[in-house]
């Protein structure tokens, strides 16, 4: 509460929310079961996905901050 959605703190809190972190754990389990790979390989895929997703999310919010400040 009290944190603006497009502030740097708001972006940080959006990237590291509990449901986003839970999604990574569920993704690791799903990848290791469905693709029948080791947990280490599943962690690599899930963390790679999370990094790409977080980068796209943060860059879109930074772009929105930039365009709204003009």
Residue, then its C-alpha position, 0 to 999 in steps of 0.5 A: x500500500x502506498x507504493x506507486x505501480x510504476x515506481x522503481x519499488x513497485x516494479x521490484x515488488x511486482x517482479x519478486x511477488x510470492x506468486x511469481x516465485x511460486x510459479x518458478x517452483x511449479x514450473x521446475x516440477x512440471x518440467x522435470x516430470x513432463x520432459x523427464x529431465x533432471x532437477x538441475x536442468x529444470x531449474x536452468x530452464x525455469x530460471x531462464x524463463x523467469x529472467x526473460x519474463x522479468x526483463x520484458x515486464x520491467x522494460x515495458x514498465x520502464x517504457x511506460x514510466x518514460x512515456x508518461x513522464x514526457 
